């Protein structure tokens, strides 16, 4: 192989122009966080509180699900407090479709509601999942 000739050195450096914007930037508005009004057909916050109090009074603060081994039937759970130390309002079916009617609501302990129905899922579900 013959040695190649060295490239001639240019006196001017290579100019690399940045891409020029041909369009104007779009004015974007910030994304709103949360809703200002309740969804159509959904109860207000005050109505939800009243429904929750009604279901708590009817169940006596006890678990109606009784699916988890750590659930103690007959134990009265307080309505307020930490997530794992209070009574939970449980929707048996989708609240968006079936709403907040009393036949779709029940009371539950945190073990049955959070662990059996949400984390373990399939085995603890009261209503089986939809078939695809």
SEVEXGU-936715 format. One record per residue (C-alpha): z, x, y; residue in three letters. Coordinates in nm, 3 decimals. Layout:
BEGIN
> up; east; north; code
> Z; X; Y; ALA
...
***
This chain:
BEGIN
> up; east; north; code
> 0.000; 0.000; 0.000; UNK
> -0.086; 0.118; 0.340; UNK
> 0.187; 0.112; 0.595; UNK
> 0.125; -0.173; 0.834; UNK
> 0.090; -0.111; 1.200; UNK
> 0.394; -0.203; 1.404; UNK
> 0.351; -0.516; 1.608; UNK
> 0.292; -0.456; 1.974; UNK
> 0.596; -0.520; 2.187; UNK
> 0.542; -0.789; 2.440; UNK
> 0.666; -0.731; 2.787; UNK
> 0.753; -1.096; 2.828; UNK
> 1.013; -1.255; 2.601; UNK
> 0.904; -1.560; 2.406; UNK
> 0.997; -1.879; 2.583; UNK
> 1.126; -2.160; 2.374; UNK
> 1.138; -2.475; 2.573; UNK
> 1.381; -2.743; 2.462; UNK
> 1.235; -3.077; 2.372; UNK
> 1.195; -3.292; 2.673; UNK
> 1.319; -3.646; 2.666; UNK
> 1.035; -3.888; 2.725; UNK
> 1.245; -4.205; 2.718; UNK
> 1.549; -4.306; 2.916; UNK
> 1.882; -4.317; 2.730; UNK
> 1.997; -4.662; 2.621; UNK
> 2.301; -4.796; 2.802; UNK
> 2.553; -4.879; 2.534; UNK
> 2.856; -5.099; 2.574; UNK
> 3.179; -5.008; 2.399; UNK
> 3.259; -5.188; 2.074; UNK
> 3.517; -5.464; 2.112; UNK
> 3.827; -5.430; 1.898; UNK
> 3.936; -5.756; 1.741; UNK
> 3.858; -6.116; 1.820; UNK
> 3.967; -6.296; 2.132; UNK
> 3.954; -6.638; 1.966; UNK
> 4.028; -6.755; 1.613; UNK
> 3.737; -6.824; 1.380; UNK
> 3.608; -7.179; 1.363; UNK
> 3.807; -7.374; 1.106; UNK
> 4.086; -7.115; 1.082; UNK
> 4.442; -7.189; 1.195; UNK
> 4.590; -7.023; 1.500; UNK
> 4.869; -6.767; 1.477; UNK
> 5.131; -7.035; 1.551; UNK
> 4.987; -7.265; 1.282; UNK
> 4.987; -6.978; 1.029; UNK
> 5.352; -6.909; 1.108; UNK
> 5.436; -7.278; 1.054; UNK
> 5.245; -7.288; 0.723; UNK
> 5.419; -6.969; 0.609; UNK
> 5.761; -7.116; 0.696; UNK
> 5.676; -7.440; 0.514; UNK
> 5.567; -7.260; 0.195; UNK
> 5.875; -7.035; 0.214; UNK
> 6.100; -7.341; 0.242; UNK
> 5.926; -7.515; -0.050; UNK
> 5.946; -7.211; -0.279; UNK
> 6.294; -7.116; -0.166; UNK
> 6.182; -6.756; -0.119; UNK
> 6.121; -6.711; -0.491; UNK
> 5.819; -6.572; -0.674; UNK
> 5.585; -6.835; -0.820; UNK
> 5.339; -6.588; -0.974; UNK
> 5.565; -6.392; -1.217; UNK
> 5.295; -6.159; -1.352; UNK
> 5.454; -5.815; -1.302; UNK
> 5.724; -5.669; -1.532; UNK
> 5.943; -5.575; -1.234; UNK
> 5.945; -5.934; -1.111; UNK
> 6.289; -6.092; -1.139; UNK
> 6.252; -6.472; -1.166; UNK
> 6.498; -6.657; -0.949; UNK
> 6.554; -6.375; -0.700; UNK
> 6.545; -6.497; -0.341; UNK
> 6.335; -6.267; -0.122; UNK
> 6.388; -6.255; 0.257; UNK
> 6.099; -6.379; 0.470; UNK
> 6.117; -6.080; 0.707; UNK
> 6.146; -5.706; 0.646; UNK
> 5.957; -5.415; 0.493; UNK
> 5.641; -5.487; 0.291; UNK
> 5.802; -5.405; -0.044; UNK
> 6.127; -5.583; 0.040; UNK
> 6.011; -5.926; 0.153; UNK
> 5.853; -6.245; 0.024; UNK
> 5.470; -6.267; 0.041; UNK
> 5.243; -6.560; 0.114; UNK
> 4.969; -6.546; -0.150; UNK
> 4.625; -6.706; -0.133; UNK
> 4.519; -6.805; -0.483; UNK
> 4.151; -6.820; -0.390; UNK
> 3.953; -6.682; -0.097; UNK
> 4.109; -6.803; 0.227; UNK
> 3.770; -6.791; 0.399; UNK
> 3.623; -7.040; 0.151; UNK
> 3.924; -7.244; 0.036; UNK
> 4.129; -7.224; 0.357; UNK
> 4.499; -7.251; 0.420; UNK
> 4.572; -7.572; 0.229; UNK
> 4.896; -7.587; 0.034; UNK
> 4.721; -7.607; -0.304; UNK
> 4.563; -7.266; -0.230; UNK
> 4.894; -7.104; -0.130; UNK
> 5.196; -6.987; -0.324; UNK
> 5.487; -6.750; -0.273; UNK
> 5.522; -6.419; -0.448; UNK
> 5.730; -6.107; -0.474; UNK
> 5.570; -5.781; -0.357; UNK
> 5.526; -5.656; -0.714; UNK
> 5.330; -5.958; -0.831; UNK
> 5.129; -5.992; -0.512; UNK
> 5.043; -5.634; -0.424; UNK
> 5.050; -5.457; -0.759; UNK
> 4.945; -5.721; -1.011; UNK
> 4.692; -5.909; -0.799; UNK
> 4.550; -5.638; -0.572; UNK
> 4.596; -5.298; -0.737; UNK
> 4.573; -5.380; -1.108; UNK
> 4.318; -5.646; -1.027; UNK
> 4.138; -5.800; -1.326; UNK
> 4.428; -5.849; -1.565; UNK
> 4.668; -5.987; -1.308; UNK
> 4.426; -6.211; -1.121; UNK
> 4.519; -6.574; -1.111; UNK
> 4.157; -6.675; -1.056; UNK
> 3.900; -6.470; -1.254; UNK
> 3.642; -6.271; -1.053; UNK
> 3.302; -6.424; -0.985; UNK
> 3.027; -6.358; -1.237; UNK
> 2.736; -6.164; -1.083; UNK
***
